[in-house]
Amino acid sequence: MPILSAGRNAFTLIEVLVALIVVSLSFPIFLSFQSNNVKNNVHVQRVYLADLVASNLSTELLSGVIKDVPKTVELGGYTWKTEITYEPSPLPIIKIARVSASYENVSSEKQVFLVKEVSLED
């Protein structure tokens, strides 16, 4: 009495080996896609945080909460290097301040227009 009936009810060894080879060849490609996805997500997060640091510092500078930007700021588990540069403007009562935040290869810059205090008694 035969173990298998006349119809095919199972995969042959060759079919199983071919399926394993196809899966094993496609698995590294899938992993590389996932790895690139993780790297891109980290980069986007750092760009967002750099923009957030520069925006917060420029808003604080504009509102008068701070007079000068600190050299470093802690945010999101990173230490951001910050810098402020001032430029003259065509109007004498306005000063242009550029606030930048950077960490490794990610940076962001914001521009703020600061109005000097004008005395009305002169």
ROTORLUM-582915 format. One record per residue (C-alpha): residue in one letter; x, z, y. Coordinates in nm, 4 decimals. Layout:
BEGIN
  type      east        up     north
     a         X         Z         Y
...
//
This chain:
BEGIN
  type      east        up     north
     m    0.0000    0.0000    0.0000
     p    0.1589   -0.1037    0.3318
     i    0.2209    0.1583    0.6014
     l    0.0981   -0.0723    0.8793
     s   -0.2004   -0.2927    0.8508
     a   -0.1806   -0.6664    0.8968
     g   -0.2535   -0.6298    1.2739
     r    0.0188   -0.5065    1.5108
     n   -0.0475   -0.1468    1.6186
     a    0.2954   -0.0455    1.7538
     f    0.5801   -0.1691    1.9739
     t    0.8906   -0.3081    1.8137
     l    1.2272   -0.1540    1.8808
     i    1.3300   -0.4558    2.0899
     e    1.0234   -0.4207    2.3134
     v    1.0970   -0.0528    2.3702
     l    1.4612   -0.1270    2.4547
     v    1.3635   -0.4023    2.7002
     a    1.1177   -0.1669    2.8720
     l    1.3850    0.1044    2.8999
     i    1.6340   -0.1438    3.0475
     v    1.3807   -0.2620    3.3089
     v    1.2967    0.0958    3.4078
     s    1.6630    0.2017    3.4190
     l    1.7541   -0.0958    3.6409
     s    1.4674   -0.0373    3.8851
     f    1.5244    0.3389    3.9163
     p    1.8446    0.3178    4.1318
     i    1.6708    0.0727    4.3656
     f    1.3848    0.3171    4.4102
     l    1.6318    0.6004    4.4775
     s    1.8142    0.3965    4.7435
     f    1.4828    0.3322    4.9210
     q    1.4066    0.7029    4.9163
     s    1.7546    0.7910    5.0413
     n    1.7229    0.5511    5.3360
     n    1.3800    0.6905    5.4126
     v    1.5173    1.0460    5.4308
     k    1.8072    0.9357    5.6568
     n    1.5675    0.7565    5.8912
     n    1.3362    1.0584    5.9074
     v    1.6265    1.2863    6.0022
     h    1.7397    1.0417    6.2710
     v    1.3883    1.0142    6.4172
     q    1.3590    1.3932    6.4210
     r    1.6894    1.4248    6.6096
     v    1.5859    1.1581    6.8633
     y    1.2585    1.3439    6.9196
     l    1.4386    1.6771    6.9642
     a    1.6921    1.5234    7.2052
     d    1.4070    1.3856    7.4129
     l    1.2335    1.7234    7.4010
     v    1.5461    1.9086    7.5185
     a    1.6066    1.6647    7.8050
     s    1.2382    1.6723    7.9059
     n    1.2209    2.0522    7.9028
     l    1.5383    2.0920    8.1062
     s    1.4355    1.8303    8.3611
     t    1.0940    1.9959    8.3998
     e    1.2544    2.3381    8.4444
     l    1.4974    2.1911    8.6971
     l    1.2185    2.0162    8.8855
     s    0.9968    2.3252    8.8950
     g    1.2801    2.5470    9.0138
     v    1.2868    2.7703    8.7057
     i    1.6575    2.6923    8.6659
     k    1.9107    2.5841    8.9259
     d    2.1644    2.4360    8.6863
     v    2.1433    2.3100    8.3301
     p    2.3154    2.5213    8.0611
     k    2.6032    2.3591    7.8700
     t    2.4328    2.4031    7.5311
     v    2.0766    2.4555    7.4137
     e    1.9600    2.5705    7.0689
     l    1.6586    2.3809    6.9350
     g    1.5471    2.2730    6.5900
     g    1.8481    2.4255    6.4175
     y    2.0893    2.2169    6.6261
     t    2.3114    2.3034    6.9205
     w    2.2507    2.0359    7.1829
     k    2.5177    1.9509    7.4371
     t    2.3521    1.9153    7.7759
     e    2.4790    1.7690    8.0988
     i    2.3441    1.7110    8.4475
     t    2.4710    1.4598    8.6989
     y    2.3527    1.4221    9.0555
     e    2.3361    1.0963    9.2457
     p    2.2546    1.0286    9.6079
     s    1.9354    0.8470    9.6934
     p    1.8453    0.6221    9.9857
     l    1.6400    0.9041   10.1368
     p    1.8473    1.1994   10.2570
     i    1.5954    1.4637   10.1489
     i    1.5874    1.3416    9.7868
     k    1.8572    1.3960    9.5261
     i    1.8488    1.2223    9.1881
     a    1.9369    1.4388    8.8886
     r    2.0014    1.2927    8.5442
     v    1.9663    1.5409    8.2594
     s    2.1018    1.4407    7.9191
     a    2.1005    1.6074    7.5788
     s    2.3130    1.4934    7.2849
     y    2.3999    1.5906    6.9291
     e    2.6426    1.3776    6.7272
     n    2.5216    1.0173    6.7658
     v    2.1785    1.0984    6.9156
     s    2.1157    1.1393    7.2863
     s    1.8396    1.1290    7.5428
     e    1.8420    1.1143    7.9210
     k    1.5775    1.1992    8.1789
     q    1.5804    1.1281    8.5506
     v    1.4369    1.3728    8.8029
     f    1.3942    1.3358    9.1783
     l    1.4666    1.6638    9.3544
     v    1.3409    1.7140    9.7090
     k    1.5625    1.9311    9.9271
     e    1.3906    2.2051   10.1166
     v    1.3150    2.0975   10.4715
     s    1.2735    2.3482   10.7473
     l    0.9782    2.2684   10.9746
     e    1.1067    2.4939   11.2508
     d    1.3910    2.2604   11.3576
//
